[in-house]
Amino acid sequence: MTRREIREAVFKIVYMSDFYNGKEAEEQAATFLSGIDGMTDEEKKEIEGRADGVIEKKKELDSLIDEKTEGWKASRMPKTDLATIRLALYEIREEDLDAGIAINEAVDIAKKYGDENSGSFVNGVLARLI
């Protein structure tokens, strides 16, 4: 898998976490991961570890988002955009990924999975957070 494919898989699990809790969330993530062809055990562990990290820090990340955005709270954001922002913010804060790379990747994911305004929205929110 490419780094982008891994990132998109993490994004999808983070997104799902807004709809499922506890054991059901774990089952949904496992079902999703089992459907990815050609994934190695190492890639699976990386995806699970990164997704778990974002999910564990969700409240902290949302608090940061709420502090820095005017007129938008995390709870009101489109779920795809919010999952993208959480992932990028986690990558910057916890994985020391260069902010420019994280934002670029987040914008690409937002454009792919969100609506026509998602790319610019995600870019704007992340620019305020960095």
Secondary structure, 3 states (H helix, E strand, C coil): CCHHHHHHHHHHHHHHCCCCCHHHHHHHHHHHHHCCCCCCHHHHHHHHHHHHHHHHCHHHHHHHHHHHCCCCCHHHCCHHHHHHHHHHHHHHHHCCCCHHHHHHHHHHHHHHHCCCCHHHHHHHHHHHHC
